[in-house]
Amino acid sequence: EAMYLGTKARILQDKAYDEDIVPSEMPEYMEIINSIDPNDEMSVLSYNTLLWIAEQNHNQIAPNMLPYCLETMRIVNEKITNENVKKMEAYSVAQQFFSYGDHETGKEEFWTAYKEFAKDYPEFIKAYEREYNKKVVNAEGIEMPEIELTKADDTTIPLSSLYGKYNYVDV
C-alpha cells in the first residue's frame, strides 16, 4: 500500500509539472501527503517520508542545496520520533546535499550543522567526510583550482557543481 501511494504521488507530481502547477495545489496529491505517517518505517522504505518532508520544506531542492538541507534537518529534529527513521533521514540529507545542485555553496555551514545533526551516527559523518573534503585533482594528482562558469544570465556557478551530471554547453 505504501509503495502504491508513493507511486501515485509521484505520478501526480508529473501531472502537475505537465500542467505547470504546483503539486500541493492538487487535492488528490495533498490527500496522499497528509495520509503519510513520516515515522512509519514503511514510509521511509517506500520514499514516502521524503515526499512528506519535501511538502513541509518550502525551500527549492536545487541549485543551492543549503537552505533545503538545513530545513530538512530542522523538520526531522522536530517531527521524526522513530529512531530508525531519523537514522535513515540522517543518511539521506547528506546524500541529497552532496549529490544535487551546487554543493560547494554553503558547504562549511552544512557540514557544521550536519555533524551536530548526525552525531549519533558517526559512520555517516565518516562516510560523507570524504565528500566534504573532496578536491578536484588532475591526472598527476595535483589539486586543480575551482573553475567558475558564467551562465547566460551573468550568474556564475562552480564547474564542480556539474560533475557527474549530463550537461549541454552551447559555446
C-alpha positions as CSV (number, residue, x, y, z in Angstrom):
1,E,0.0,0.0,0.0
2,A,2.8,2.4,0.9
3,M,4.6,1.7,-2.5
4,Y,1.2,2.2,-4.3
5,L,0.6,5.6,-2.6
6,G,4.2,6.7,-3.3
7,T,3.9,5.8,-6.9
8,K,0.6,7.5,-7.2
9,A,2.0,10.7,-5.6
10,R,4.9,10.7,-8.0
11,I,2.6,10.3,-11.0
12,L,0.5,13.2,-9.7
13,Q,3.7,15.2,-9.4
14,D,4.5,14.5,-13.0
15,K,0.9,15.5,-14.0
16,A,1.3,18.8,-12.0
17,Y,4.5,19.6,-13.8
18,D,3.0,18.8,-17.2
19,E,0.1,21.2,-16.3
20,D,2.5,23.8,-15.0
21,I,1.0,23.8,-11.5
22,V,2.5,23.1,-8.1
23,P,1.6,19.5,-6.8
24,S,0.4,20.9,-3.5
25,E,-2.4,22.7,-5.4
26,M,-3.8,19.2,-6.3
27,P,-6.3,18.0,-3.6
28,E,-5.6,14.3,-4.5
29,Y,-1.9,14.8,-4.1
30,M,-2.3,16.5,-0.8
31,E,-4.6,13.8,0.4
32,I,-1.9,11.3,-0.1
33,I,0.8,13.5,1.5
34,N,-1.5,14.1,4.5
35,S,-2.1,10.3,4.9
36,I,1.7,9.6,5.2
37,D,3.0,8.8,8.6
38,P,6.6,10.0,8.4
39,N,7.6,8.0,11.4
40,D,6.4,4.7,9.9
41,E,9.4,2.7,8.7
42,M,7.5,1.5,5.7
43,S,7.0,5.2,4.7
44,V,10.8,5.5,4.7
45,L,11.4,2.4,2.7
46,S,8.8,3.5,0.1
47,Y,10.3,7.0,0.0
48,N,7.1,8.5,1.2
49,T,8.8,10.1,4.2
50,L,10.9,12.1,1.7
51,L,7.7,13.2,-0.1
52,W,6.2,14.2,3.2
53,I,9.3,16.2,4.3
54,A,9.6,17.9,0.9
55,E,6.0,19.2,1.3
56,Q,6.9,20.5,4.8
57,N,10.0,22.2,3.4
58,H,9.3,25.3,1.4
59,N,12.8,25.7,0.0
60,Q,13.9,24.8,-3.5
61,I,15.7,21.5,-3.9
62,A,18.3,22.9,-6.2
63,P,20.6,24.6,-7.3
64,N,21.8,25.7,-3.8
65,M,21.1,22.8,-1.6
66,L,22.0,24.5,1.7
67,P,18.5,26.0,2.6
68,Y,16.7,22.8,1.7
69,C,19.0,20.6,3.7
70,L,19.1,22.8,6.8
71,E,15.3,23.0,6.8
72,T,15.1,19.2,6.3
73,M,17.3,18.7,9.4
74,R,15.1,21.0,11.4
75,I,12.0,19.2,10.3
76,V,13.5,15.8,11.1
77,N,14.6,17.0,14.6
78,E,11.1,18.4,15.3
79,K,8.8,15.9,13.7
80,I,10.5,12.5,13.5
81,T,10.4,10.4,16.6
82,N,11.2,7.0,15.3
83,E,14.9,6.5,15.8
84,N,15.2,4.2,12.7
85,V,13.6,6.8,10.6
86,K,15.8,9.5,12.0
87,K,18.8,7.4,11.1
88,M,17.7,6.9,7.5
89,E,17.0,10.6,7.2
90,A,20.4,11.4,8.6
91,Y,21.9,9.5,5.8
92,S,19.5,10.9,3.2
93,V,20.1,14.6,3.9
94,A,23.8,14.3,3.4
95,Q,23.3,12.3,0.2
96,Q,21.0,15.0,-1.1
97,F,23.4,17.8,-0.3
98,F,26.4,16.2,-1.9
99,S,24.5,14.7,-4.9
100,Y,22.3,17.5,-6.2
101,G,22.8,21.1,-7.3
102,D,25.7,23.3,-6.1
103,H,27.1,21.6,-3.0
104,E,30.1,24.0,-2.8
105,T,28.0,27.0,-1.8
106,G,27.4,26.8,2.0
107,K,29.4,23.6,2.3
108,E,31.0,24.7,5.6
109,E,27.7,25.7,7.1
110,F,26.1,22.5,6.0
111,W,28.9,20.4,7.4
112,T,28.9,22.1,10.8
113,A,25.1,21.6,11.1
114,Y,25.3,18.1,9.7
115,K,27.9,16.9,12.2
116,E,25.6,18.0,15.0
117,F,22.5,16.6,13.4
118,A,24.1,13.2,12.7
119,K,26.2,13.0,15.9
120,D,24.5,9.7,16.9
121,Y,25.6,8.2,13.5
122,P,29.4,8.6,13.3
123,E,29.5,6.1,10.5
124,F,27.6,8.6,8.3
125,I,29.8,11.5,9.3
126,K,32.9,9.4,8.4
127,A,31.4,8.3,5.1
128,Y,30.4,11.8,4.0
129,E,33.6,13.4,5.3
130,R,35.3,12.1,2.1
131,E,32.7,14.1,0.1
132,Y,33.2,17.1,2.2
133,N,37.0,17.0,1.8
134,K,36.9,16.1,-1.9
135,K,39.2,18.1,-4.1
136,V,39.5,18.1,-7.8
137,V,42.8,16.7,-9.0
138,N,44.4,16.2,-12.4
139,A,45.9,13.0,-13.8
140,E,49.1,13.7,-11.9
141,G,47.2,14.1,-8.6
142,I,47.8,17.8,-8.4
143,E,44.9,19.8,-6.9
144,M,43.1,21.9,-9.5
145,P,41.7,25.4,-8.8
146,E,37.9,25.7,-8.9
147,I,36.8,27.0,-12.3
148,E,33.8,29.3,-12.4
149,L,31.4,29.3,-15.4
150,T,29.3,32.3,-16.3
151,K,25.8,31.4,-17.3
152,A,23.7,33.3,-19.9
153,D,22.1,35.4,-17.1
154,D,25.6,36.5,-15.9
155,T,25.5,34.5,-12.7
156,T,28.4,32.1,-12.1
157,I,28.5,28.5,-10.9
158,P,31.4,26.3,-10.0
159,L,32.3,23.8,-12.7
160,S,32.4,21.1,-9.9
161,S,28.7,21.5,-9.4
162,L,28.2,19.9,-12.9
163,Y,30.4,16.9,-12.3
164,G,28.6,13.6,-12.7
165,K,25.7,15.1,-14.5
166,Y,24.7,15.4,-18.2
167,N,25.2,18.9,-19.4
168,Y,24.6,20.8,-22.6
169,V,27.1,23.5,-23.3
170,D,26.4,26.0,-26.1
171,V,29.6,27.7,-27.0
